Amino acid sequence: MLKKVLVILVIAAMSLTLLAGCGSESSDEKLIGFVTDVGGVNDQSFNQLAWSGLTRLGAETTARVMYIESHDDSDYAPNFDSFVDQGADLIWGVGFMLGDATQLAGLDYPDFQFAIIDYAYDPADVPNNNVTGVVFAAEQCSFLVGFIAGKMTETGIVGHINGIQSPIMESFAVGFYAGVLTANPDAVIFGQYSGSFGDAAAGKAIANQYYADGADIIYSAAGFTGSGAIEAAKEQGKWAIGVDMCQNWIAPDNVMTSALKRVDVAMFDLSKEVYDGTYTAGGTRVYDLTNDGVGYSTTGNFIRQDVINEVEAIKARIISGEFKVPSTAAELEAMFPGAYTMPPA
């Protein structure tokens, strides 16, 4: 009889341990959820950087962090629903493509908190004040790497590969064009939308064509699609410019610099506020050069010191407000008439 009692107690203890491992939440835990766009969490760029911000939170606190990958836009709503069912304390949508789905989730679940990267709402569109937009001055970091490309090109021809057409992606292109032409008014710039954030083969094909036509530096702002362009640079011994995170690790001898868009910092900051109980919901958070929300990398030491000096000087002028980087095609046209061409995919 005693043996039976011991066996029952052991089984009960094992059951409690298994339940704890399957997500039971202590009173001081918070659950932060992350719904990816169609690029997937291992895109070597945007989503991977976002996830690194949450894994940092998980390492530094008792918060639980989770992601759910989206394979197409029909997955967005069910993925938000899944985190609601789990009682998440903050649910992230990462990428402008989730803008509508995040807004609808905020309307459907007024008692839950949502945040989204690369999207801002009119307050009237989120009456529950439970959706926070986070935007980045992508034109600023793109300008800086464009300036570097304009100074470092040897052929006088550089290229830009964009993702899916949108105002945000336009700001990447516009900033790059403005940077190149500020540094080198005679430069030729190839540019087009790839039509995808997850097609490395397309990125590689476009890059190979650019290189064949004389480009020696290519900047890709297209998520995983851009990894194909970096692969092309590696194979051909040319230069690539990364985006979002420092992508030098992908091709250490070929990634000259990267336009840094600190999605990881934003994900960590807001999520940590939720964890600490200091979070203010709603509105729009802006990350730019003034708060180190964007920037450029120097990993590999490929950029000449005289160029770095010039970049830092113009960066200071941007921060002070003396120089404004254009963020739209119309603003770029006013600065460099007739210079901008970015045909759709």
Protein Blocks (a to p, Z undefined) as FASTA:
>chain_A
ZZmmmmmmmmmmmmmmmmmmnopacfkbccddddddfkojalopmmmmmmmmmmmmmmmm
mbdcdddddfbfklmmmmmmmmmmnopabdcdedjklmmmmmmmmmmmmmbccddehiac
dfklmmnopaccddddfklmmmmmmmmmmmmpmnlpacdddfbddfklmmmmmmmmmmmm
mmmmmbccddddehiakbmklmmmmmmmmmmnopabdcddehjmlmmmmmmmmmnopacd
dehiacklmmmmlmmbacdddfklmmmmmmmmmmnopacgehjddddfknopaccdfehi
lacfklmmmmmmmmmmmmnomaccdfbfklmmmmmghkaccddZZ
